[in-house]
Amino acid sequence: MTVPSSEREQRGGAIRSSHAPLTVLVMSGDGPRRNDWAEFFDREGMRVLRCAGPEVATCALTVQRRCPLQDEADLIFYDQKSVTSELEGRLDLVPLTAPIAYSNSGRTPEGRESPVATRIRSARRGQSDGWG
């Protein structure tokens, strides 16, 4: 089920039903990494959206003020290696509806890649809660 962005903005901090899975957006220009990260969240019972990032595909933020994938997400994981300076600048200009976890890749016990957050950008417009 997709929640329209207008409805998402209206719920502003409301507690979600325990029956509705969190929606996570995974962005990485590295296809195998993106797939591993998405499968990591999927195994945790989360709904996953995928984005190849601005180096691989046209980024909505370069042609408009909002990203429809970000608007659907409750939490966003960006592969730090795929974040361009242009994308970082665009993120400073848009009101984020979900926090972004800038992440490196770690390994699961099975040897698959998994996200390891190194810095968090809060959902508040353009602010960063820096880790490292």
N, C-alpha and C positions, 0 to 999 in steps of 0.2 A: 504494500500500500504506500502510495506517495502522498505526503502531506504538502499542500501548496505553501509556497513561501509566505503568503499573507497570513495563513493559519498558523504557521510556525512562529512568525513574529508575534502574533497575538497571544500565544501561550506563554511567552516571556517568563521563564523560570518555573512554570508549573511542573509538578512532578508527574512523570510519565507513568502510565499503567504498567504494572509488572508483566503484562502480556505482550506489550509492544517491544520488539527488539530495538536496540540502539542501531542507528545507521552510521556507519563509518565510511568515510571517503579515503581511499588510498591513492596517493599520487606518486608515481615514479616513472621515469623515462626508461628504466631497466625492466623489460617485460617479465623475466623470471622472478625478479625481486618483487615486482608489483603483484604477481600471481601468488607468490609465497606469503606475502603480507596479507593479501585478501583471504587466502585460505586459513591463515592464522586466526583472523577475526571471525570467519565463517564457522570454524570449529568451536568458537566460544559462543556461538548462537547469535551473532550480530548480522545484520543486513549490511552488505558491502557494495559500495560503488567504487569504480576504478577510473583513474585518469592517467593518461600517458605523460602529461606535463607539457609545458610550453616548448621544449626543445624537440618534441616528437610530433605534437599535434597543435592545431590552432587553439590557443587558450581563450576562453570566453572573456577573461578579464582584460585581454588586449583589445577586444572589439566592443565591449560593453562594460557597464559598471558593476554587474553582478555575475556570479557564476551559478548556474542552475544546480550543479552538483554540490557546491558548497551549501546552497540554500536547503538542500534535502538532508544534509548530514548533521548529525548530533556531535560528531567528533571527526577531525580531519588529521590524517597522518601524511606528512610530506617527507619524501626522501630528500635529505639535505643535499645530496649530490645532484638532484634534479631541479633545485630551486635556483633560478637565474636572478641576477640583480634587477632585471626588469620586472619579474614577477614579485620580488620582494617589495619593490617600489609601488606596484599596483596594490598590493595588500595593505600598504600604509594608507591608501586612499579609500578603501571600501569598508563599510561597516560589516564586520564578520558576525554571522549568526551562530557560529560554533567555534570552539577553540581549535587551534592548529598545533599539533605536536610535530616539531621538526625532529626527524629521527635518522639515526644510522641503522645499519643492519647488524643484528646479532644472529645467533644460531640456536635453534631448538634442539632438544636432545636427539631428535631424529635427523639433524643436520640441515634442516630447512631454514631459510632466512626468516627472521621475525623483526619487527620494529623495536628500536630502543630509543625512547624519547630523550633528547638532549636539551631541548628548549621548548617552551610553550608560549604561544601567542594567544592571549585570552580573547574571548568573543567580543570584548569591548573594542570599539573602533581604534585600530592601529596601535594598541598597546601591547607590549611584550613583557611577559613574566620570565626574564632570562634565567635559564639554567645553563651554566657553562659557557 
